[in-house]
Amino acid sequence: MRKHFFLFFLIGLIACKKEVELNQNSKISKITTGNGPEDIIIDESISPARILVSCSARRDNQTENGEIYQLNCENDSTSILPRIGEPHNFVFNPHGIDIYKNGDESFLYVISHYAIDSVDVIAKYKIQPDRLVFEQYFTNPIMVSANAISVLPNGSFYVTNDDGGGDIVYEQLFNQEGGSIVYCNLENKWKKVANKLRFPNGLANKNGILYVATSRNKALFTFDINADNTLSNKTALNQLDGQDNLRWNGNDLLVSVHPNQLKFAINAFNPNSISPIQSYSIDIVSGKKKLLFEDNGNIISSASTTLIYNGNLYLAQIFDPFVLKVKL
């Protein structure tokens, strides 16, 4: 989520002391990254596989550090993955990411805020073992508040607008249905395909169905993807509140959840506060959920993305500079 989207009037409303403790459980470790590792995804274009981490400062007092980090899944080392070929006036503030595979080639799609003349764009990079090569960017005025992206098998994509682009404090306070989903084809032609959503966050697609996680609808929605890429048959798959990003684990969806949204909002401004987190696996047929991990915020707060790879659960989070690794 964008660092400025929280309710300003909540600053200091609750003063929760954050207890920082060295974790004695050998099954849990913190892997250092840049600030704000909000989204993570497995990149299997190289061997061994790595995790790509979207890092950008998401608190006003943090040093700007927009980078894609790479996390080695064998030894937990991290480093910045260099980028080349960007336009001279390009500003990199990454948020949601997705990977598109086309034959032997893989491409990283990145939401970058205020990238060109203070406008949000979707940047497309060719993934190479030692760098990201900029290819093109997509943008349109209907992408007013980009949060998450899901790329279709042909390289076109959907993006969530988590709000309507207006008075964000008003939308947060009154839980307005200003969120939407927009679609972009390969010719950079855009259209809005869903609206009246309450802070849609995560996106995923499989077999002609688009899955949409929302923070305030108390629902994970499914949509049928039509031949013209419009959406139909909106259905609530579950009733979880406070959902964030989505990732696949086989045929199940993984979702991180903010169960206390007041504490989540306060954590954006007060790094000494804590915000509880939960991670679930969702059966996409029945909608049944299975709790995988939870914490009251002492180990990790404001977790945003859950991955499972090689017997380990990885948790990204919105503000602090680390990814949590949990051995399953």
N, C-alpha and C positions, 0 to 999 in steps of 0.2 A: 504494500500500500504506500501511497505517496506520503512523504513525511509531514506535509502540511494539512492532511485531511482530517485530523482529529479535532475535537471540540476544544477551542481555546479556553472556554470558561471553566473547563475541568482542571486546569493547571493548579496543582497544589491542593485540590479538594480533598484528596486522601494522601496522607504522608505515611507510606509503608516503607519501613527500613528494609533494604535489601541485604540479606545475609549471604556473604560470599564465603563459601566453604570449599576446602580442597576435597574433592570427591575421592573416597577411599574404595569405591567399588571399581574393580579392575575392568568391569564390563562397560564402563562409561568413560569417555574421554572427550576433551574439548580440542578441536583442531583450529588453529589460528588462521584467520583470513583477514581481508580488509573489512572496514566498517560496513554494516548493513548488508549481510549476505542473504538477501530476501528470497532468492530463488535458486534452486539447484536442479541439475539434470545429469543423467548418465550419458557419457560420450563413449561409445564402443567403436569409434572409427580407428582407434589405436589399441594396441595390446601392450601391457594390461590396460583395461578400461580406466577412465578417469571421471571425476565429477567436475562439471563446470559450474562455477558459482558466480552469480550476479551480485556484485558489491557496489554500493554507493552510499554516501553519507545520508542518513535519513532522520537525523536530528540536527537542528540549526547550529548547535555548538560543535559538531563534528567536522573534521577536516575533509574537504571534498576528495574523493578517491575513486571515482568511477572506473572500475576495472572488471574484467572477467578473470577470476582466479581458476587455476586447475588444481584439483586435489587428487593426489596419487592414491588409488585404492589399496595398494599393497603396503605402503609405508607411512601413509597419512601426511606426507609432505605436501606443502602448498607453494604455489608461485603464481605470479601474474602471467597470463597468456598474452603475449604481445599482439597488437593489432596494427595492420598496415593498410594504406590506400584510402583512408577516410578523407572526405572533402576538407579543405583547409579551415573552414569555419565550423566544423563539426564539434559539438560538445557531447561527451559521452556520460550519460547518467542512466545506467541500465536498471531495468526493473524486471518484468516478466520475460522469460526466455522459453524457446522451444527448439528442438532439433528436427530437421527435415532430411531424410535420406533419399537420394536419387541414384540408384545403382551403387557404384562404389564410392560415390561422393556424399559428404554430409555437410549440411549448412546450419548455421546458428542464426535464428531470428531473435532479435533483441528489441524490446521496447526501450527507447532512450528518450528521457524527458528533456524538453527545451533544447533539442539537439541542433536544429537549424533555425536561426532567427527566432529563438525561444519557442519553437513549435515542436511538439512531440512527433517522433517518427518511429517506424519499424525499420531497423537496420538489418540487412542480410549479409552474413559473412560465410565464406567458404572455410571450413575447418581443416586445418593442416596440423600435423603433429606438433609443430613448434610455434604456430601463430594462427591468427584469424585474418583472413584476407577480405577486405570490404568489397562488396559487389554492387549493392544499390540500396536505396532506401525508399520507403513508401510513406505517404502522409496524406491526410485529408481533414478538413475542418470538422467532420462528424466524429473524429476520434478526439473527444474532448477531455477524457480523463482515463487514459489507458492504464490497465492494471495487469491483465494476463493475456496470453496469446496461445492459440492452438493451431498448428499447421496441418492442413489436409494432405492426403497422399499426392496431390498434383502440385503442391507448393503454394497454393492460395491459403488464406488463413482467416480466422476469426479473432477478434479482440474484444475484451470487456471494457466498457466505460463504467468505473465503479460509482460515479455520480453523474449529474446532469451538466456539470461544468459551470454551475451558478454559485449561489451562496452555500458553501459546503457546511458551514456551521448550522445554517437553517436546516439543511438536509439531514445532518446528523441528529439534530435536536428533535425533529419531527418525523424521522424515519421515512422520508419521502421516497417514492418509487422513481427516482431519477436515473437509475442505472440502465444500461443498454448493452447490446451486442452488435458489433459492426463486422462486415465482411469485406475483404479486399481480394480481387482476382489478380492474375499475373500481369494484367495491363494497368495496374494501379487504379482500377475503377472500384469505387466503394459504394456500399449501401447499408443502411441500418436494417437489421433482421429481427431484432427483439427489443422490447422496451418495458417500462414499468417494473424493473427489477430493483430490489433493495440491496445495493452494494454487492453486485456480482464480482467475485474474485477469480477463483480457479476455473480453468477450461481444460477439457480433454475431449478427444474424439476417437471413435472406433466403430467400424462397420456401419457407417451411415448415421450414427447417433452422436450428438453433441451433448456433453455433460457440463453443467454450469453450477459451481459452488457459490453460494451467497452468504454474506455475513449477517444480514438482517431479515431475510425471508424465512428463516428457520427451515431451509430446504436445500437439497441438492436436486436440481432440475435436469430432466432430459428433454431434448428436442430431436425430432426427426429432421435430418438434413435432406432437403428436396433437391431435385435435379438442377435447379437454378441457384442452389445454395441458400435459398431462403429457409426459414425454420418453421416447423409446425408441430402440433401435438405436444404442447408443453405439459410435462408431467412431473410431479414431485416424487422423487425416489426415496427420500428420507426426510426427517424433521430435525436434523441437527442444526443448532444455531451457532453463529460465529465461525463459519467455515472460511478457509483461506485457499491456498493453492492445491491443485490436484496433480497426482502422478500415478502412472500405471505400475502395478505389480502383478504380472501375468494378466488375468482377466478381472482382477480386483482393482478398485481405485483406492489410493491412499490420500488422506486429507488431514491437514493440520487444523486444529480448532482453537479458538479463543473463547473459553467458556464464561469468562467474566469480562464483558466488553468495556465496562467502566474502568477496571484496572488496566485493561489493554490500552485504552486511550491515555490514561495518566502515564503509563510507561513510556509513551512517545516523548514526553517532556521531562520526565523525572527519572533519570537512570538509576536512582537509588530505590525506586519502587519495584515491585514484582508483579508479574502478570501470569496466571496459571495457563498451562498448555495441555493439550491432549492430541494424540495421533490415533487415527482410526483406519481400518481397512473396511471398504464397503463392497459388498456383493452387488454387482450391477444388475443382477436378475431379480433378487428379492429385496434389495435395499438394506438388508441387515448389516449392522455395524459390529465390528470387533475392535475393542480397545487394545492398542499395541503398546502405548507408552503414555504416561502422564507425569506432570510435575507441578508443584505449587508455585513455581517461578524462582525458587532458590538456585536451581541448577541452570535452567534456561527459561527466559521469558519471551513472550510474543513470538513463538515459533510459527513459521509460515509455510514450510514445505517439508514433506516427509518422503524419503526414498528408502527402498530396501535393495541392497546389493550384496551378494556373496555372504549372506548370513549376518549382515549388519544393517541396522537402521540408522539413517542419517537425518538430522533435523537442521534445517536452515531457520534463521530468525531475522527479525527485521532491523535490529539496531546494533547489537553488540558484535564485535569482530571475531566470531568463531562459529563453526558448525559442530554440533554435538553428534558423536558416534556412540551407538548403543549396540553391543553384541547381543544378538538374539539367541 
